[in-house]
Amino acid sequence: MTYAEYLALKQQTGLLHEFLDGEAWAMAGGSSRHSRIKMNLAGSFYVALGDSPCQPYDSDLKIRILETGLATYPDLAVVCGPIDRHPEDVNAVTLPKLVAEVLSDSAESWDRGGEFAHYRQIAS
């Protein structure tokens, strides 16, 4: 599928999907433990960053990695200053300063392996 078709999928279904190399896959829901860890992490960043130009965002913020094409929703992202948006997708941020994933048994190998390799390509 094209990236435009991927964007239409969200409008049609209302579901979050990751995207890479013409394929989209639905995001899986997390456990209550996963959710609690994610919220504790976000709260800690929110307090620590205060009114600075850097602010935390939860997993509703899509990150599009220009260097590899991956569109994903990390558990936490920190964006500093003006938000750089993807030219084809106003809802996708391209230059987060930090991304964090809370590991789960079902996604740990992807989070530590393939996805981490994509994150390391982000210029910021």
C-alpha positions as CSV (number, residue, x, y, z in Angstrom):
1,M,0.0,0.0,0.0
2,T,1.1,3.6,-0.5
3,Y,1.5,6.0,2.4
4,A,-1.6,7.8,1.3
5,E,-3.6,4.5,1.5
6,Y,-2.1,4.0,5.0
7,L,-3.4,7.4,6.0
8,A,-6.8,6.6,4.6
9,L,-6.8,3.4,6.6
10,K,-6.8,5.4,9.9
11,Q,-9.7,7.5,8.7
12,Q,-11.7,4.5,7.7
13,T,-11.1,2.3,10.7
14,G,-10.1,4.8,13.5
15,L,-7.4,2.3,14.5
16,L,-3.7,3.0,14.9
17,H,-1.4,1.1,12.5
18,E,2.3,1.1,12.1
19,F,3.7,1.4,8.5
20,L,6.8,0.3,6.7
21,D,7.7,-0.6,3.2
22,G,4.1,-0.6,1.9
23,E,2.7,-2.7,4.8
24,A,0.6,-1.6,7.7
25,W,-0.1,-3.6,10.9
26,A,-2.5,-2.8,13.7
27,M,-1.2,-1.7,17.1
28,A,-1.8,-4.2,19.8
29,G,-3.3,-3.1,23.2
30,G,-1.1,-3.3,26.2
31,S,-1.6,-4.8,29.7
32,S,-2.5,-2.7,32.7
33,R,1.1,-3.1,33.9
34,H,2.4,-1.8,30.6
35,S,0.0,1.2,30.7
36,R,0.9,2.0,34.3
37,I,4.7,2.0,33.6
38,K,4.1,4.2,30.5
39,M,2.0,6.7,32.5
40,N,4.6,6.8,35.3
41,L,7.4,7.5,32.7
42,A,5.3,10.2,31.0
43,G,4.5,11.8,34.3
44,S,8.1,11.9,35.3
45,F,9.1,13.6,32.1
46,Y,6.2,16.0,32.4
47,V,7.4,17.2,35.8
48,A,11.1,17.2,34.9
49,L,10.6,19.2,31.7
50,G,8.2,21.7,33.2
51,D,7.9,24.8,31.0
52,S,11.0,24.0,28.9
53,P,10.8,24.0,25.1
54,C,10.9,20.1,25.4
55,Q,7.6,18.4,26.1
56,P,6.6,14.7,26.4
57,Y,4.0,13.1,24.3
58,D,2.2,9.8,24.8
59,S,1.6,6.9,22.3
60,D,-1.0,8.9,20.4
61,L,1.8,10.9,18.7
62,K,2.9,9.3,15.4
63,I,6.6,9.4,14.6
64,R,7.7,9.1,10.9
65,I,11.3,8.3,10.5
66,L,12.4,10.0,7.3
67,E,15.5,8.0,7.0
68,T,13.7,4.6,6.9
69,G,10.1,5.3,6.2
70,L,8.8,3.7,9.4
71,A,5.6,5.3,10.9
72,T,5.2,4.2,14.5
73,Y,3.7,5.2,17.8
74,P,6.3,4.9,20.6
75,D,5.1,4.7,24.2
76,L,6.7,8.1,24.9
77,A,8.3,10.8,22.8
78,V,9.9,14.1,23.7
79,V,9.8,16.9,21.2
80,C,11.8,20.1,21.6
81,G,10.9,23.4,20.1
82,P,8.7,23.7,17.0
83,I,7.3,20.4,15.8
84,D,8.8,19.2,12.6
85,R,6.0,17.4,10.7
86,H,6.2,14.9,7.8
87,P,5.5,16.6,4.4
88,E,2.9,14.0,3.5
89,D,1.4,13.7,7.0
90,V,0.7,16.7,9.3
91,N,0.0,14.2,12.1
92,A,3.5,12.7,12.0
93,V,6.5,14.2,13.9
94,T,9.8,13.6,12.3
95,L,12.5,14.9,14.7
96,P,11.8,13.8,18.3
97,K,14.6,14.2,20.7
98,L,13.8,11.0,22.6
99,V,11.7,8.0,22.1
100,A,10.9,5.3,24.7
101,E,9.3,1.9,24.5
102,V,8.0,0.0,27.5
103,L,9.0,-3.6,26.8
104,S,6.4,-6.4,26.7
105,D,6.9,-10.1,26.1
106,S,5.0,-9.9,22.8
107,A,6.9,-7.0,21.3
108,E,10.3,-7.0,23.0
109,S,12.3,-8.6,20.1
110,W,10.9,-5.9,17.7
111,D,11.4,-3.1,20.2
112,R,15.0,-4.0,20.9
113,G,15.8,-5.1,17.4
114,G,14.2,-3.8,14.3
115,E,12.4,-0.8,15.8
116,F,15.5,0.3,17.7
117,A,17.5,0.2,14.5
118,H,15.0,2.5,12.9
119,Y,15.0,4.9,15.9
120,R,18.8,5.1,15.8
121,Q,18.5,6.6,12.3
122,I,16.6,9.7,13.4
123,A,18.7,12.7,12.8
124,S,17.7,14.4,16.0
